[in-house]
Amino acid sequence: MPFFVPTGIHQSERNRPGELPAAKPTRSQLIGQAMSDKAVSSGRVTATEVAQKVFDAIAANQFYIYSHPKAIGSVQTRLEDILQARNPTDPFAHKPELARSCAVPCARPEATGF
């Protein structure tokens, strides 16, 4: 499961051809981009480390690869939400300090359109 890794991909808009201008982003898109920028820029696992994990997994014939040590908790929560046919769990439930540090619309995924 991919988590945020500082690679520059979150700024892919920079590669848009000049003759194909982007539409003005919506408020939710701006919030999402700000959240993504912050998360990616604070990534603690490098692209090189992720690449090594991939090579190691291939050598071990391992299908699932977790780039971050805490990734499995999010995977388990999502799987339980799906199996119990319930709405997605608040992604900030286990980290209330993140919800407080984010603007109010960011703390509610339904407000951002994600």
N, C-alpha and C positions, 0 to 999 in steps of 0.2 A: 504494500500500500504506500503510495507516495505521500510524503510530507513535504514541507517546504525546504528546498535546497537552493542556495544562492547560485543560480546559473545565468541569470539575465533573461530567461524565457518569459518572465512576468512583464517584461517591457518589449514584447514582440511587436507592439504597435509601431515601433521605430523602423520596422522593415516594410511598412505599408508603402506601396508605390504612390508617388505624388499624384498621379492621375486618378487614383481611387481614394478620394478623401473620406475620412470616417464621419459618420453621423455624430451629432452632438450626444455625448453619453448622458444617460438618465442619472437621476440622483442615486438610485440603487447601484448602478454600475460604478459611479464615482466612489461610493462607500466601499463596494467590493474591491475596487482597485487599490484604494488606500489600505484596506485590511491586508490584501495580498502583498502590496509593497512592503508593509511593516513586517509581515510574517517571513517573507522571503529574505529581506535584508538582515533579519535576526537569526537566520538559519544556522544551526550549530553543527550540522553534518555537511561536509563538503561534497561537491560533485565527484571528486576523486574517491572519497570514502564510499559513496554509493556505487560507483563503478566497480570498486573492489568487491563489495558485497554481491553484486551481480555475477562477477566472474567466479567468486567462491561458490555461489548457489548453483551455477551451471556445472561446475566441477563436481558438486555434491548431488547433482540431479534433484535439486530442491526447487519446487514450483513457486511457492510463495516467498517473497522477499520483503522484509520490513526494514526500511531505511533508517528508522528511528526506534530506539528502544521502547518508547511508550506507545508505539503505533498499535500494538495488539489490543490495547484497551479500547480504543476507538472502533476497531474492527469488531470486537466482541459486542460492544454496545449497539452498533448498527445491525449486526446479525440478530441480536435479541429483539430489537425494534421490529425488524422484518418478520421474524418468526412469530412474534406476538401480535402482529398486525396493528401496531400502535404507531402514532406519529413519531417522527424522529425526536430523539432525546436532545435537550438543549446542549449544544456543544460546549457551553461555558459552565455547565452544572458542576463539573469537578474542579473548575478553576474560576471561582467567582471574582478573583482579583482582575482577571482579564476582562470580564464583563463590565466591571466598574471602570476600567481604564479606557474602554471603548465608548464611543458616542452611543446614546440610547438606541438609535436604529440599528447599530451594529450588533447589539446584544441580542436582538431578536431576529433569527435567520429569516423568518417570514417577512420581515420588514424590508430586507435587502433583495428579496426575490430569489434567494438561493435555496 
